[in-house]
Amino acid sequence: MRKFRVRRSVNVPYNRQGAIWFAMKRYHSMPEQKKKKVNELLRAAAGENWEALRDYLTSDEENKDVLKKHHIASSTTIYRAMKKFMEAFPDDLL
């Protein structure tokens, strides 16, 4: 099981990163309207790799397992997308 870790390269304060992290852990129980908004943000941040980013943020799978499952060669791809996602995450989804 992965634990929340602050990402220093993300220009979002520690508490907000935690709030986003735990909001994404509740993704599967969100109402459909919120899921749609989250999916739009994921697409904007990760492009064609949005499903990989969603799996990384919503599951307890290790990074390497998500990358392998979605055929992504570099972990940097997910980290860059996660940075964009967290920096764009709106308050109304928390």
C-alpha positions in Angstrom: 0.0 0.0 0.0 1.4 3.4 -1.0 1.4 6.2 1.5 0.9 9.9 0.8 4.2 11.7 0.1 4.6 15.4 -0.5 6.1 16.1 -4.0 8.5 19.0 -3.6 8.5 19.6 -7.4 4.8 20.3 -7.4 4.0 23.9 -6.7 1.1 23.1 -4.4 1.3 23.3 -0.5 1.6 20.1 1.5 -1.9 20.2 3.0 -3.5 20.8 -0.5 -1.5 17.9 -2.0 -2.8 15.7 0.8 -6.4 16.8 0.2 -6.0 16.0 -3.5 -4.4 12.7 -2.8 -7.2 11.6 -0.5 -9.9 13.0 -2.7 -8.5 10.8 -5.5 -8.5 7.8 -3.2 -12.3 8.3 -3.0 -12.6 8.6 -6.8 -14.7 5.4 -7.2 -17.3 6.6 -4.8 -17.6 10.1 -6.3 -20.9 11.1 -8.0 -20.7 10.8 -11.8 -20.6 14.5 -12.4 -17.5 14.9 -10.2 -15.9 11.9 -11.9 -16.5 13.6 -15.3 -14.7 16.8 -14.1 -11.8 14.7 -12.7 -11.5 12.8 -16.0 -11.4 16.1 -17.9 -8.6 17.3 -15.7 -6.8 14.0 -16.1 -7.0 14.2 -19.9 -5.8 17.8 -19.9 -2.8 16.9 -17.7 -1.8 13.6 -19.1 -3.2 13.4 -22.6 -3.3 9.9 -23.9 -1.9 8.6 -20.6 -4.8 9.9 -18.6 -6.0 6.4 -17.6 -2.5 5.5 -16.3 -2.5 8.7 -14.2 -6.0 7.9 -12.9 -4.9 4.4 -12.0 -1.8 5.7 -10.3 -3.8 8.2 -8.2 -6.8 6.1 -7.3 -5.2 2.7 -6.6 -2.6 1.3 -4.3 -0.6 -0.2 -7.2 3.1 0.6 -7.3 4.3 3.1 -9.9 6.1 0.4 -11.9 3.0 -1.8 -12.0 0.9 1.1 -13.4 3.6 1.9 -16.0 3.8 -1.7 -17.1 0.0 -2.1 -17.3 -0.3 0.9 -19.6 2.9 0.3 -21.6 4.7 3.5 -20.5 8.5 3.4 -20.5 9.3 6.3 -18.1 8.1 7.2 -14.7 8.8 10.8 -15.5 5.8 10.8 -17.8 3.4 10.1 -14.8 5.2 12.5 -12.5 5.0 15.4 -15.0 1.3 14.7 -15.6 0.6 14.4 -11.8 2.3 17.8 -11.3 0.0 19.4 -14.0 -3.0 17.7 -12.5 -2.4 18.8 -8.9 -1.6 22.4 -9.9 -4.9 22.6 -11.9 -7.1 20.7 -9.3 -10.1 23.0 -8.4 -11.4 23.5 -4.8 -14.9 22.3 -5.7 -13.7 18.7 -6.2 -12.1 18.4 -2.8 
